[in-house]
Amino acid sequence: MLKNLEKIVLLSLLACGAHSLSAQKTTVSKVWVADNGDGTYKNPVINADYSDPDAIRVGTDFYMTASSFEAIPGLPILHSKDLVNWTLIGHALKRLPPFDHFAKPQHGNGVWAPSIRYHNNEFWIYYPDPDFGIYLTKAKNIQGPWSEPVLVEAGKGLIDPCPLWDDNGKVYLVHAYAGSRAGIKSILVLKQLNAEGTKTIDAGVLVYDGHAKDPTIEGPKLYKRNGYYYIFAPAGGVSTGWQLVLRSRNIYGPYERRVVMDQGNTNVNGPHQGAWVSTQTGEDWFLHFQDKEVYGRVVHLQPLKWLNDWPVIGEDKDGDGKGEPVLRYRKPTVGKTYPVVTPAESDEFNDARIGLPWQWMANPKPTWAFSDAANGVLRLFADKLPDSAKNLWFAPNVLLQKFPAEAFMVSTKMTFKPSSKLDNEKAGLAIMGLSYANLALKKMNGAVYLVFTTCTNADKGHAEEETVIMKLDTETIYLRVRITAGGRCMFSYSTNGNDFTETGSAFKAEPGRWIGAKVGIFCTRESQTNDSGYADFDWFRIEEVR
């Protein structure tokens, strides 16, 4: 099926040409494509962890951002022409403030549910950091440069902000609270912003209390249509909840309440938290996530229709005004057909910059990685583990990307050049989560060994278990991990790139903190030096399991 879709892509590119972001390379995943090639699509439209998506349309272009937590670069920017075929085109955050705080991994903290809007010929992203407050970053061009984040309101537990520029010139911001920081939750508050949209100017008004019917209400998105103010908000919890919509003629309420989508008879649990978007042809759609545990929160696309000024999301089989998710549906009508594309995954490391799928576990140092385009490699220099690091979970210089499907295979070619002065430099391929595993080369007692490492409950500071597989007399190794249903991971290695040997028992991947498991590469050391070793990665490829 995927090979046929690759043919469709080629024909589409020849027929239609590249879109307005032609400078971006277009790729097609070998493991998940949502476009069925026959005018329909299947959910999820992005089978990767883009949690809490928010989206807008500007002209004939759709843009999406999502939570990125501690990962850097943060605030991913995705682009689509038809709401089904998406590409990753950049990130709005190069570093997370406060910079020193995020120099070490802060798993589960950082960027929570953001909102993106287009106003006054600028792109605006409001995002919350539950420990520091609500921030704003702006750009005149979606690909940047994005402004340094401005703190709109300082405070703990302020989450999920969304602005609205009203017809009367006033600017509002709705947000929720995280009980873990604020001591309160399940409520939505509306505040007024200054004219510049950079500061809150009042203490806020409680516009909805979800304790009685909608516990854990959060993630509000504020819209205005036909004289009504609407707050789209998820409730009931990430994995078990429903999509709620509130409406009122007055922005401060009182608000009427209606559940407009839930799981129904489908296997799409907790379908909520997302964005209402309209096409240039007048159709309405809703992007939301589904929590798939180890695979993260993947993005679905649902049809939306308006009935008596209430939205109905998904398929309303019994006509009660509440829909359930669709798994296969006709593609949105946007006036023409666009090529099949997906967010990039594999990386040949032939460019002058690190590819867009990659993110560090903390604010990076400039010495961690260098693209060597002339030789077609990515060089990771061994960086010293923090003195406080009990295992790799606490190492900032781990370069990762999201799981792209339920079953896939990752292979990489690595050449390891450890320092002649040090032992315990280590580089390899890792699956990261609350527990993790990696297959790596490690210098010990003056020689290089292939080692397999696991760490259970890494987030709790547990020690690694390391197994020496063999001593190596080669600098170059091929490393591979096969991921199958349920996150079962089997590592293997090869010295010639053709014949792979498995390392033993399978490892069960686990999600991270508020995120799915990730796969990536690393290069670390334990001692201080003035000339560290390094690992050159020739390529990193994601393919179908074989």
DADAFEN-V924509 format. One line per field, one symbol per residue. ss: DSSP state (A for helix, B for strand, O for the rest). phi: phi as a letter, one per 20 degrees, with the letter a starting at -180 (. if undefined). burial: + if it has 16 or more other ideal C-beta (glycine too) atoms within 10 Angstrom, else -. A space follows every 50 residues. Layout:
ss: ???
phi: ???
burial: ???
This chain:
ss: OAAAAAAAAAAAAAAAOOOOOOOOOOBOOOOOOOBOOOOBBBOOOBOOOO OOOBBBBBOOBBBBBOOOBOOBOBBBBBBBOOOOOBBBBBBBBOOOOOOO AAAOOOOOOOBOOOBBBBBOOBBBBBBBBOOOBBBBBBBOOOOOOOOOOB BBBBOOOBBBBBBBBOOOOOBBBBBBBOAAAAOOOOBBBBBBBOOOOOOB OOOOBBBBBOOOOOOOOBBBBBBBBOOBBBBBBBBOOOOOOBBBBBBBOO OOOOOBBBBBBBOOOOOOOOOBBBBBBBOOOOOBBBBBBBBOAAAOBBBB BBBBBBBOOBBBBOBOOOOOOOBBOOOBBBOOOOOOOOOOOBOOOOBOOO OOOOOOOOBBOOOOOOOOBBBBOOOOBBBBBOBBOOOOOOOAAAOOOBBB BBOOOOOBBBBBBBBBBOOOOOOOOBBBBBBBOOOBBBBBBBBBOOBBBB BBBBBOOAAAOOOOBBBBBBBOOOOBBBBBBBBBAAABBBBBBBOOOOOO BBOOOOBBOOOOOOOOOBBBBBBBBOOOOOOOOBBBBBBBBBBOOO
phi: .fffffffgffffffdmeefdffefdccfecbcfffncnccceffcebed flfcbbdcmdddcccbfclefcfdlfddcbdbmdedcedrcedebeefff fefdgcgneneegeccbdblmceccecddfecpddcccbedgenfeffgd efbeqeneclebebeefenedccdbdceffdencbmcdcdcedffemdbf cbencfdbdegfccflfalfcdccblndecdebebnogecebedcdbbfd fenfdfcbedabfleedeflfamacecdefenedbcdbdcedlfendedd ccfccdclmcfcdndefdmencecfedbbffgecnaddffbbgfcfbeld dfcffffebeeageefefbcedffdmcdedefdffggefeafgeefeddc bffeafcacdcbdcddcfffecdmfbbrdcddagdbbbdbdbeblncdce cdccbelgfenfffdddeeaeddcedbddbcddcgnnfdcebbbdcnddd dfepffdefcfeemcffccacbbcbddebdbffbcedfabcdcffb
burial: ----+--++--+------+----+-++++++++++++---++++++++++ +++++++---+++++++++++++++++++++++++++++++++-+++--- +++++++-+++++++++-----+++++++++++++++++--+++-+--+- -++-+-+++++++++-----++++++++--++--+++++++++---+-++ ---+--++-+---+-++++++++----+++++++++-+--++++++++-- +-+-+-+-++++++-+-++++++++++-+----+++++++++-+++++++ ++++-----+++++++-----+++++--+-++-+---++++++++++-++ ---+++++++++++---++++-----+++++++++---+-++++++++++ +++++++++++++++++++--+--++++++++++++++++++++---+++ ++++++-++----+-+-----+----+++++++---+-+++++------+ --+---++++++-++++++++++++------+++++++++-++---
